[in-house]
Each structure stands twice: as structure tokens, then as C-alpha cells.
């Protein structure tokens, strides 16, 4: 019998990785102005639930229009 553990855990690992970086993916899809900051916050503080939620809210929130003077 072949070893099926890698084939069994790969979908769970991939799903977990996508869920962890969901705020970054949303920010990228919405072309956020602060994309780098959202990705860094998600990468470094995403393991805390608070950091992940803050990054997700920041990614979903609409950008304030830039003021031209």
C-alpha cells in the first residue's frame, strides 16, 4: 500500500493557507492602495485572530478618495 498521507493532507494545508492569506487575497483583488501594509499585517499578525480580522476589515473597507490640491 502506498503512503497516502501527503495526498490526504495537501487539500487541508492548501485550504488553511488560503484562509490565512484571505485578507491579502481580497486586498489584491480589490486593488487596494495599502496592499503592502495589508499583506505585512496579515503575514506577521494574521496568526492572532485580532490581526487577521483587522487585515480583513481593512481589505474590505472602501478607500477614501485622494484629495487633490
TAJOJO-V651690 format. One line per field, one symbol per residue. ss: DSSP state (2 for helix, 1 for strand, 0 for the rest). phi: phi as a letter, one per 40 degrees, with the letter a starting at -180 (. if undefined). psi: psi as a letter, one per 30 degrees, with the letter a starting at -180 (. if undefined). Layout:
ss->???
phi->???
psi->???
//
This chain:
ss->000022222222222222220222222220000022222222222000222222222222000000000
phi->.cccdccccccccccccccccddcccccccfccbdcccccccccbcccccccccccccccccccdccbb
psi->kljgeefefeeeeeeeeeeegeeeeeeeeghkeheeeeeeeeeegffkeeeeeeeeeeefkkkkkkkk.
//
